Amino acid sequence: MEENYASHLKHPVFKVISKELENSDEQAFVIGGFVRDLILGNKSKDIDIVVHGDGTLFAQKIAKTLRVKKVSIFKNYGTAHFKYKDIDVEFVGARKESYVEHSRNPNIAPGSLKDDQYRRDFTINALALDLHPNRYGVLIDPFDGVGDLQKGIIRTPLDPNTTFQDDPLRMLRAIRFATRLSFKIDIECLKSLKTQSSRIKIISRERITDELNKIILTDVPSRGFKLLKTTNLLEYIFPELLNLSGIETISGKSHKDNFFYTLQVLDNISENTNSLWLRWSAIMHDIAKPATKRFDKKIGWTFHGHEELGSKMVPRIFKYHRLPLDAKMKYVQKLVRLHLRPIALVKGNVTDTAIRRLLNEAGDDIDDLMKLCNADITSKNEFKVKRYRENFKIVSKKLEEVEAKDQIRNFQPPVTGEDIMKTFNIGPCYEIGVIKGKIKEAILEGVIENSEEQAIKLMLECGKGLGLKAIKAQ
């Protein structure tokens, strides 16, 4: 008996397509992710339609009926796209593909639905539902994709060597879907991922990073990175992260495997944020440990300065991955550079001065920094973790108290360079920087309050000490 999902196809797009097919020889099917998510009980905001014939012309007919004004046509790919309310709808003519060895761009020819399903990456993405009114909602599943959904398996419709050889990006997609859906990758596919891994080098860095970001944004991203490592793909797409792998032992003293430790921090922070850049900060926070690793006979392994060097590595890694070289990059740099500071406070005395300095440097990113540092507390010793978390609560409370009292976050000294020039009737010079620096230090150290009155008083004292004479009362 044919499975039928007509009761689930209530969206106006499907109804209009079905009506268009009623008195026509054309055929159209909804295929891929929408059908997969429907069967899994998940919502999807993307609808892919395969048409027997010209998909772009068919798309324009449907858009007109739906009163959609803008239809994007991509002639090279034979596809059309429009947005209907909050849904992205894409149309393509059914086709078959063939590939040459050193390119992922296929030679395309018109084909049938079966041809189109054969070219799909995975069985769970080759599922289709008929939209003709006489067969509305009938499932077409030539590769038992439903069975693979039920078993939680990622499997290719064709021989995996052929699938990944044709389009190596599918290797990353396999790992992304396995991570997102908590599925296992079919054993033959896993073997193929290892043997074909070097093929990923022909894929553009932008496409690789797009898949990498999608893996990072899953609920448990460590699954994806572990698969990238075991399939040898990580070697080609993120060698700096792979370099964190391994444990070295000297004189009976070992350091932890910083690759798996980093993944634990990433998973920890992913429980508390969907921010891509905060998750990137977790990935990058210990990235310089291999370069700073040293062994000391008395204290064992050290990684002194890895936070500073790691911060300096961020721009190069962002550029390599084609990530934005703007405020987002600087945000990650800042968190990498400061990630040890709150932990140092937890271990020592929580003084107002240390809190003021941390608030001043972290600025509006202090809350995210605290999230990163909380995620960085990992240990098999539950008592140790509990103690650190309790101390973190003390630091967080102190941050709130000092900020409320001193208003240090992102503060600028109450006295500006222009104020100093007017007061002492001088132009731009070295002494201005000295005075501003002393006022800022005095506020951070708690010597004076963050107030204009006390800052002016100190300015006059500093000016006098530098041989400057005030000519204007403040």
C-alpha positions as CSV (number, residue, x, y, z in Angstrom):
1,M,0.0,0.0,0.0
2,E,1.3,3.4,-1.0
3,E,2.1,5.8,1.9
4,N,0.2,9.1,1.5
5,Y,1.0,12.4,3.2
6,A,-1.8,14.5,1.7
7,S,-3.0,15.6,5.1
8,H,0.3,17.2,5.8
9,L,0.5,19.2,2.5
10,K,-1.8,22.1,3.5
11,H,0.5,24.9,2.6
12,P,-1.0,27.2,-0.2
13,V,2.1,26.6,-2.4
14,F,1.2,22.9,-2.6
15,K,-2.5,23.6,-3.3
16,V,-1.7,26.1,-6.1
17,I,0.8,23.7,-7.7
18,S,-1.8,20.8,-7.5
19,K,-4.4,23.1,-9.1
20,E,-2.0,24.0,-11.9
21,L,-1.4,20.3,-12.6
22,E,-5.1,19.5,-12.8
23,N,-5.6,20.1,-16.5
24,S,-2.0,19.8,-17.6
25,D,0.5,17.1,-18.7
26,E,3.1,18.5,-16.4
27,Q,4.3,16.7,-13.2
28,A,5.7,18.3,-10.1
29,F,6.9,16.9,-6.8
30,V,8.1,18.3,-3.5
31,I,11.4,16.7,-2.7
32,G,14.3,16.7,-0.3
33,G,14.6,18.4,3.1
34,F,10.9,19.4,3.4
35,V,9.8,15.7,3.0
36,R,12.5,14.5,5.3
37,D,11.6,17.0,8.0
38,L,7.9,16.3,7.6
39,I,8.4,12.6,8.2
40,L,10.6,13.4,11.2
41,G,8.0,15.7,12.6
42,N,10.1,18.8,12.2
43,K,9.1,22.1,10.6
44,S,10.8,23.4,7.5
45,K,10.9,26.8,5.9
46,D,12.3,25.6,2.6
47,I,10.3,23.9,-0.1
48,D,12.1,22.3,-3.1
49,I,9.9,21.5,-6.2
50,V,11.1,19.2,-9.0
51,V,9.2,19.7,-12.3
52,H,9.1,17.5,-15.4
53,G,9.9,20.2,-17.9
54,D,10.9,23.8,-17.5
55,G,11.1,24.6,-13.8
56,T,11.6,28.3,-14.3
57,L,8.4,28.8,-16.4
58,F,6.4,26.6,-14.0
59,A,7.7,28.8,-11.1
60,Q,6.6,31.9,-12.8
61,K,3.0,30.5,-13.2
62,I,2.8,29.6,-9.6
63,A,4.2,32.9,-8.4
64,K,1.6,34.8,-10.5
65,T,-1.2,32.8,-8.9
66,L,0.2,33.4,-5.4
67,R,0.6,37.1,-6.3
68,V,4.3,37.0,-5.7
69,K,6.0,39.8,-7.6
70,K,9.7,38.9,-7.4
71,V,10.9,35.6,-8.9
72,S,14.7,35.0,-9.2
73,I,15.8,33.0,-12.2
74,F,19.1,31.3,-12.4
75,K,19.5,30.3,-16.0
76,N,22.8,28.5,-15.7
77,Y,21.3,26.1,-13.2
78,G,17.7,26.0,-14.6
79,T,16.3,27.0,-11.2
80,A,13.9,29.6,-9.9
81,H,13.3,30.9,-6.5
82,F,10.7,33.1,-4.7
83,K,9.7,33.8,-1.1
84,Y,6.1,33.3,-0.1
85,K,5.5,34.8,3.3
86,D,8.1,33.1,5.5
87,I,8.8,30.2,3.1
88,D,11.6,29.9,0.5
89,V,10.4,28.0,-2.5
90,E,12.8,26.8,-5.2
91,F,11.9,25.1,-8.5
92,V,14.1,23.0,-10.7
93,G,13.5,20.9,-13.8
94,A,14.1,17.2,-13.3
95,R,17.6,16.4,-14.5
96,K,20.4,13.9,-14.6
97,E,24.0,14.8,-14.0
98,S,27.5,13.6,-15.0
99,Y,30.8,14.9,-13.6
100,V,34.4,15.2,-14.6
101,E,37.2,14.4,-12.2
102,H,38.5,17.8,-11.2
103,S,35.3,19.7,-10.9
104,R,32.1,19.5,-8.7
105,N,30.2,21.4,-11.5
106,P,28.1,18.7,-13.3
107,N,27.1,18.4,-16.9
108,I,23.3,18.7,-16.8
109,A,20.7,17.2,-19.1
110,P,16.9,17.0,-18.7
111,G,15.7,13.8,-17.0
112,S,12.9,12.2,-15.0
113,L,12.1,12.3,-11.3
114,K,14.0,9.0,-10.9
115,D,17.1,10.6,-12.5
116,D,16.7,13.5,-10.1
117,Q,16.5,11.2,-7.1
118,Y,19.6,9.3,-8.2
119,R,21.6,12.5,-8.2
120,R,20.6,13.4,-4.6
121,D,23.3,13.2,-1.9
122,F,21.5,10.9,0.6
123,T,18.6,8.5,0.7
124,I,16.8,10.7,3.3
125,N,17.1,13.6,1.0
126,A,15.8,11.7,-2.1
127,L,12.3,11.4,-0.7
128,A,9.5,12.9,-2.9
129,L,5.8,13.5,-2.6
130,D,3.6,13.7,-5.7
131,L,1.7,17.0,-6.1
132,H,-0.6,15.9,-9.0
133,P,-4.3,16.0,-7.8
134,N,-4.8,12.3,-8.7
135,R,-1.8,11.2,-6.6
136,Y,-1.6,14.1,-4.2
137,G,0.8,13.3,-1.2
138,V,1.9,9.9,-2.5
139,L,5.4,9.1,-1.2
140,I,8.1,8.1,-3.8
141,D,11.0,6.5,-2.0
142,P,13.2,4.4,-4.3
143,F,16.1,3.9,-1.8
144,D,14.2,3.2,1.4
145,G,14.9,6.7,2.8
146,V,12.1,6.3,5.3
147,G,13.8,3.1,6.6
148,D,17.0,5.0,7.0
149,L,15.2,7.8,8.9
150,Q,13.7,5.2,11.2
151,K,17.1,3.6,11.8
152,G,18.9,6.9,12.0
153,I,21.3,6.2,9.1
154,I,23.1,8.5,6.7
155,R,23.5,6.6,3.4
156,T,24.0,7.5,-0.2
157,P,21.6,6.4,-3.0
158,L,24.5,5.3,-5.2
159,D,27.9,3.9,-4.4
160,P,29.4,6.3,-1.9
161,N,32.7,6.5,-3.7
162,T,30.8,7.8,-6.8
163,T,28.7,10.2,-4.7
164,F,31.6,11.8,-2.9
165,Q,33.9,11.7,-6.0
166,D,31.3,13.6,-8.0
167,D,30.7,16.3,-5.4
168,P,33.2,16.2,-2.4
169,L,31.1,18.8,-0.5
170,R,28.7,16.0,0.2
171,M,31.3,14.6,2.6
172,L,30.8,17.6,4.9
173,R,27.0,17.4,4.4
174,A,27.1,13.8,5.5
175,I,28.8,14.8,8.7
176,R,26.5,17.9,9.2
177,F,23.3,15.8,8.8
178,A,24.7,13.1,11.1
179,T,25.5,15.7,13.7
180,R,22.3,17.7,13.4
181,L,20.0,14.6,13.4
182,S,22.1,12.5,15.8
183,F,22.3,9.8,13.1
184,K,25.1,7.4,12.3
185,I,26.9,7.3,9.0
186,D,26.6,4.1,7.1
187,I,29.8,2.0,7.4
188,E,30.5,2.0,3.6
189,C,30.0,5.8,3.6
190,L,32.4,6.2,6.5
191,K,35.1,4.1,4.6
192,S,34.5,6.2,1.6
193,L,34.8,9.5,3.5
194,K,38.3,8.4,4.6
195,T,39.5,7.4,1.2
196,Q,38.0,10.4,-0.6
197,S,38.9,13.0,2.1
198,S,41.6,14.7,0.1
199,R,39.0,15.5,-2.6
200,I,37.7,18.2,-0.3
201,K,40.6,20.4,-1.6
202,I,38.7,21.2,-4.8
203,I,35.8,22.8,-2.9
204,S,35.9,26.6,-2.3
205,R,36.7,27.8,1.1
206,E,33.4,29.7,1.3
207,R,31.4,26.5,0.8
208,I,33.5,24.5,3.3
209,T,33.1,27.3,5.9
210,D,29.3,27.4,5.3
211,E,29.1,23.7,6.2
212,L,31.5,24.1,9.1
213,N,29.4,26.9,10.6
214,K,26.2,24.7,10.3
215,I,28.0,22.0,12.2
216,I,29.1,24.5,14.9
217,L,25.5,25.6,15.3
218,T,24.1,22.1,16.0
219,D,23.1,21.1,19.5
220,V,26.2,18.9,20.1
221,P,28.8,20.2,17.7
222,S,31.6,17.9,19.1
223,R,30.0,15.0,17.2
224,G,30.7,16.7,13.9
225,F,34.3,17.6,14.8
226,K,35.0,14.0,16.0
227,L,33.7,12.7,12.7
228,L,35.8,15.3,10.8
229,K,38.9,14.0,12.7
230,T,38.2,10.3,12.2
231,T,37.5,10.7,8.5
232,N,40.8,12.8,8.0
233,L,38.8,15.7,6.7
234,L,39.9,18.0,9.6
235,E,43.4,17.8,8.3
236,Y,42.4,19.6,5.2
237,I,39.8,22.1,6.5
238,F,41.1,23.1,10.0
239,P,44.7,21.9,10.7
240,E,45.1,24.3,13.7
241,L,42.3,22.6,15.5
242,L,43.7,19.1,14.6
243,N,47.1,20.2,16.0
244,L,45.5,20.3,19.5
245,S,45.2,16.5,19.4
246,G,47.4,14.2,21.4
247,I,48.8,13.6,24.9
248,E,52.5,13.9,25.7
249,T,54.1,12.4,28.8
250,I,57.5,13.3,30.3
251,S,58.8,12.1,33.7
252,G,55.3,10.6,34.4
253,K,53.6,14.0,33.9
254,S,51.0,14.3,31.1
255,H,48.9,17.1,29.7
256,K,45.3,16.6,28.6
257,D,44.3,16.1,25.0
258,N,43.4,19.7,24.1
259,F,41.4,18.7,21.1
260,F,38.8,16.8,23.0
261,Y,39.0,19.3,25.9
262,T,38.2,22.1,23.4
263,L,35.2,20.1,22.1
264,Q,33.9,19.7,25.6
265,V,34.1,23.5,26.1
266,L,32.3,24.0,22.8
267,D,29.5,21.6,23.8
268,N,29.3,23.3,27.2
269,I,28.8,26.7,25.8
270,S,26.4,25.5,23.2
271,E,24.0,24.6,26.0
272,N,23.8,28.3,26.8
273,T,24.1,30.2,23.5
274,N,23.2,30.0,19.8
275,S,25.7,32.7,19.0
276,L,28.0,31.5,16.2
277,W,30.8,33.9,17.3
278,L,30.7,32.9,21.0
279,R,30.9,29.3,19.8
280,W,33.9,30.2,17.6
281,S,35.5,31.8,20.7
282,A,35.2,28.5,22.4
283,I,36.8,26.7,19.5
284,M,39.7,29.3,19.4
285,H,40.3,29.9,23.1
286,D,43.2,27.3,23.4
287,I,44.2,27.3,19.7
288,A,47.8,28.5,20.5
289,K,48.5,25.8,23.1
290,P,50.6,23.6,20.7
291,A,52.9,26.6,20.0
292,T,53.3,27.6,23.6
293,K,53.7,24.1,25.1
294,R,56.7,23.8,27.4
295,F,57.8,21.2,30.0
296,D,59.1,22.3,33.4
297,K,60.7,19.7,35.6
298,K,59.2,21.2,38.7
299,I,55.7,22.1,37.6
300,G,55.1,20.0,34.6
301,W,53.5,21.2,31.4
302,T,52.8,24.9,30.8
303,F,51.2,26.9,28.1
304,H,52.2,30.5,29.1
305,G,50.9,33.2,26.9
306,H,48.6,31.0,24.8
307,E,45.8,33.5,25.3
308,E,47.8,36.4,23.8
309,L,49.2,34.3,20.9
310,G,45.8,32.7,20.3
311,S,44.3,36.2,20.0
312,K,47.0,37.1,17.4
313,M,46.2,33.9,15.4
314,V,42.5,34.8,15.1
315,P,42.8,37.2,12.1
316,R,44.8,34.7,10.0
317,I,42.4,31.8,10.8
318,F,39.4,34.0,10.0
319,K,40.9,35.1,6.7
320,Y,41.7,31.5,5.8
321,H,38.1,30.4,6.5
322,R,36.7,33.5,4.7
323,L,35.0,34.6,8.0
324,P,34.3,38.3,8.4
325,L,37.3,40.5,9.3
326,D,35.3,43.0,11.2
327,A,33.8,43.5,14.6
328,K,32.9,39.8,14.9
329,M,36.6,38.9,14.5
330,K,37.6,41.5,17.0
331,Y,35.0,40.1,19.4
332,V,36.5,36.6,19.1
333,Q,40.0,38.1,19.5
334,K,38.9,39.8,22.7
335,L,37.4,36.8,24.3
336,V,40.4,34.6,23.4
337,R,42.7,37.1,24.9
338,L,40.7,37.6,28.1
339,H,39.5,34.0,28.7
340,L,41.9,33.3,31.6
341,R,41.2,36.5,33.5
342,P,37.9,35.5,35.3
343,I,39.4,32.1,36.1
344,A,42.4,33.8,37.7
345,L,39.9,35.8,39.8
346,V,38.2,32.6,40.8
347,K,41.5,31.1,42.0
348,G,42.7,34.2,43.9
349,N,41.3,37.1,45.8
350,V,38.4,39.0,44.1
351,T,39.5,42.6,44.6
352,D,37.6,45.6,43.4
353,T,40.6,46.7,41.4
354,A,40.8,43.4,39.5
355,I,37.1,43.6,38.8
356,R,37.3,47.2,37.6
357,R,40.1,46.3,35.2
358,L,38.2,43.3,33.8
359,L,35.1,45.3,33.3
360,N,37.0,48.0,31.5
361,E,38.7,45.6,29.1
362,A,35.7,43.4,28.4
363,G,33.2,46.2,28.1
364,D,29.8,45.0,26.9
365,D,31.2,41.5,26.2
366,I,31.7,40.8,29.9
367,D,28.6,38.5,30.1
368,D,29.8,36.5,27.1
369,L,33.3,36.2,28.5
370,M,31.8,34.8,31.7
371,K,29.8,32.3,29.7
372,L,33.0,31.2,28.0
373,C,34.9,30.9,31.2
374,N,32.1,28.9,32.8
375,A,32.1,26.5,29.8
376,D,35.9,26.3,30.3
377,I,35.4,24.6,33.7
378,T,35.8,20.9,32.8
379,S,37.1,18.2,35.0
380,K,36.3,14.6,35.9
381,N,36.5,15.7,39.5
382,E,32.9,16.8,40.2
383,F,33.8,18.4,43.6
384,K,36.4,20.6,41.8
385,V,33.9,21.7,39.1
386,K,31.3,22.5,41.8
387,R,33.8,24.6,43.8
388,Y,34.8,26.5,40.7
389,R,31.2,27.2,39.8
390,E,30.5,28.4,43.3
391,N,33.5,30.8,43.1
392,F,32.2,32.0,39.7
393,K,29.0,33.0,41.3
394,I,31.0,35.2,43.7
395,V,32.9,36.8,40.8
396,S,29.6,37.4,38.9
397,K,28.0,39.1,42.0
398,K,31.1,41.2,42.5
399,L,31.0,42.3,38.8
400,E,27.4,43.5,39.3
401,E,28.3,45.4,42.5
402,V,31.3,47.1,41.2
403,E,29.6,48.0,37.9
404,A,26.6,49.5,39.8
405,K,29.0,51.5,42.0
406,D,31.7,52.7,39.7
407,Q,30.1,52.4,36.2
408,I,33.4,51.1,34.7
409,R,32.1,49.1,31.8
410,N,33.4,50.8,28.6
411,F,34.1,53.9,30.6
412,Q,36.1,56.9,29.4
413,P,37.8,59.1,32.0
414,P,35.6,62.1,32.9
415,V,38.4,64.5,31.7
416,T,39.1,64.5,28.0
417,G,42.3,65.6,26.1
418,E,40.5,68.7,25.0
419,D,39.7,69.6,28.7
420,I,43.4,69.2,29.5
421,M,44.5,71.5,26.6
422,K,42.0,74.2,27.6
423,T,43.0,74.0,31.3
424,F,46.7,74.4,30.7
425,N,46.5,76.3,27.4
426,I,48.6,73.7,25.5
427,G,48.4,72.0,22.2
428,P,48.6,68.2,21.5
429,C,51.6,66.8,23.4
430,Y,53.0,63.9,25.4
431,E,51.8,65.4,28.8
432,I,48.2,65.0,27.8
433,G,48.5,61.2,27.5
434,V,50.4,61.1,30.8
435,I,47.6,63.0,32.6
436,K,44.8,60.9,31.0
437,G,46.7,57.7,31.9
438,K,47.1,58.6,35.5
439,I,43.4,59.6,35.9
440,K,42.3,56.3,34.3
441,E,44.7,54.2,36.5
442,A,43.5,56.1,39.6
443,I,39.9,55.2,38.8
444,L,40.7,51.6,38.1
445,E,42.7,51.3,41.2
446,G,40.0,52.9,43.3
447,V,42.2,55.8,44.4
448,I,39.5,58.2,43.1
449,E,35.9,57.7,42.2
450,N,34.7,57.8,38.6
451,S,33.5,61.4,38.9
452,E,34.3,64.6,37.1
453,E,35.0,66.5,40.3
454,Q,37.7,64.1,41.5
455,A,39.1,63.6,38.0
456,I,39.6,67.4,37.6
457,K,41.3,67.6,41.0
458,L,43.8,64.9,40.0
459,M,44.3,66.5,36.6
460,L,45.4,69.8,38.2
461,E,47.7,67.9,40.6
462,C,49.3,65.9,37.7
463,G,49.6,69.1,35.6
464,K,51.4,70.9,38.4
465,G,53.8,67.9,38.8
466,L,54.6,68.1,35.1
467,G,55.3,71.9,35.3
468,L,52.0,72.9,33.7
469,K,50.1,76.0,34.8
470,A,46.3,76.1,34.9
471,I,44.9,79.2,33.4
472,K,41.2,78.4,33.3
473,A,39.1,77.3,36.3
474,Q,37.2,74.1,35.8
